[in-house]
Amino acid sequence: MTDKRPRPSPTALTECQRAFVREYLSGVNATEAARRAGYSSASASRIAYALLRHPQVAALIEEGNERRAEKRRITADRVVEELGRMAFANIRDYVDWDSAGVRLRDKSLLDPEETAAIADVEPKGTNGKFTRLKLYDKLAALNALARHLGMIGGKTALGPADESRGRRDANAILRERLLKIAKEDEKK
């Protein structure tokens, strides 16, 4: 009896192999990925081991991991952006108040920039009302940004040689640069 199922070409992956890659990239372990991809539970561990060593499967997993890392890449720009959300949050964006009291604004009115600055919302009992909205520490975020930008002492993006300059006033820095330029001109 001949097998009439179409055979994949040596370079193409089967649907089960592609499903294994998707499941594996979703964050489950290899054995569970094999089960979810449709392989037998009894042989899932052995098959997963073999699939992880299959060159095309391994290449797809590596490619998927690279795409995921790229999406989640942490850069100095992203850190500064997030600090800016916390540092420049304005309480008027979150609450309304008048003589009747303080009311939280509806969360649907807040954009992602605003919600990124919320540290905690504490409920009051079981009635769904809220008693406290806590934003991230504005002063700490401002200080972190100022240090990064070299506006105050400490570690900055300017590098160790320029850190001490952040502590002096602008006139002293300008005077130092002008003297350096003058000395270089004298040498010529």
RAPEGI-V764352 format. One record per pair of residues at least 12 apart in sequence whose ideal C-beta (glycine too) atoms are under 6 Angstrom apart, sorted by sequence separation. I is the first residue (numbers start at 1). J is the second residue. D is the distance in Angstrom with one decimal. If there is no record, write none. Layout:
# RAPEGI-V764352
[[I	J	D] [I	J	D]]
This chain:
# RAPEGI-V764352
[[121	133	5.5] [20	33	5.4] [23	36	4.4] [31	44	4.9] [34	47	4.9] [153	166	5.5] [20	34	5.8] [23	37	5.3] [31	45	4.7] [34	48	4.1] [120	134	4.3] [153	167	4.5] [119	134	4.6] [119	135	6.0] [150	166	4.5] [20	37	4.0] [31	48	4.9] [119	136	4.7] [19	37	3.8] [30	48	3.6] [117	135	5.2] [117	136	5.7] [16	37	5.2] [93	114	5.1] [16	38	5.1] [30	52	5.8] [104	130	5.5] [85	113	5.6] [89	117	3.6] [104	133	6.0] [20	51	5.3] [85	116	4.3] [86	117	5.0] [85	117	5.1] [21	60	4.6] [25	64	4.3] [94	133	5.7] [17	57	5.7] [21	61	5.8] [13	56	5.6] [89	135	5.2] [86	136	4.1] [87	138	6.0] [87	141	3.8] [86	141	3.8] [87	142	4.5] [83	141	4.9] [87	145	5.6] [83	144	5.3] [83	145	5.0]]
